[in-house]
Amino acid sequence: MTTPHLPHPKPTAQVEPYYEILGLDDTLRFFEAFGGTEIYIAANPGIRSSVVAVVGYDKAKALTEISHLLQLRVPLAKKWRTLAYKSQGLSTVQIARNLCVTDVAVRNWLRADANKAAAR
């Protein structure tokens, strides 16, 4: 990732529980790895756990503490991730590749956010 130059976006309601435990970078990594899928987070995650491999044991264990707040299916959060990646300085093309969407979709999401911010 590149050096941040914009403030990161406020987490959405879906993202917030993950964000509070994992922080920005690990939340993005977690969503990249598991977004859109059902995931089971063991009460005592093992070293070979895929969750542990992505975020580390301590954060995987912390996720078990809030598992009652999490949806069964990990959110994709593509619009939020678009803004988060942009805040990290990624280009539109890089963001599109990370999200497996077109650059047109990324530009539309960024434009919609800019319009929403201008309306405030």
Long-range contacts (C-beta under 8 A, 24 or more apart in sequence): 1-25, 1-88, 1-89, 1-90, 2-88, 2-89, 2-90, 3-88, 3-89, 4-87, 4-88, 4-89, 5-87, 5-89, 6-86, 6-87, 6-89, 7-87, 8-83, 8-84, 8-87, 8-88, 9-80, 9-83, 9-84, 9-87, 9-113, 11-80, 12-77, 12-79, 12-80, 14-71, 14-75, 14-77, 14-80, 15-75, 15-77, 15-80, 17-66, 17-69, 17-70, 18-63, 18-70, 20-66, 21-59, 21-62, 21-63, 21-66, 22-55, 22-59, 22-63, 24-84, 26-54, 26-55, 26-56, 26-59, 28-81, 28-84, 28-85, 29-54, 29-55, 30-54, 30-55, 30-74, 31-74, 31-75, 31-76, 31-77, 31-81, 32-98, 34-74, 35-74, 35-75, 35-76, 35-77, 36-73, 36-74, 36-75, 36-76, 37-73, 37-74, 38-72, 38-73, 38-74, 39-73, 39-74, 41-67, 41-70, 78-105, 78-109, 79-109, 79-113, 82-106, 82-109, 82-110, 83-109, 83-110, 83-113, 86-110
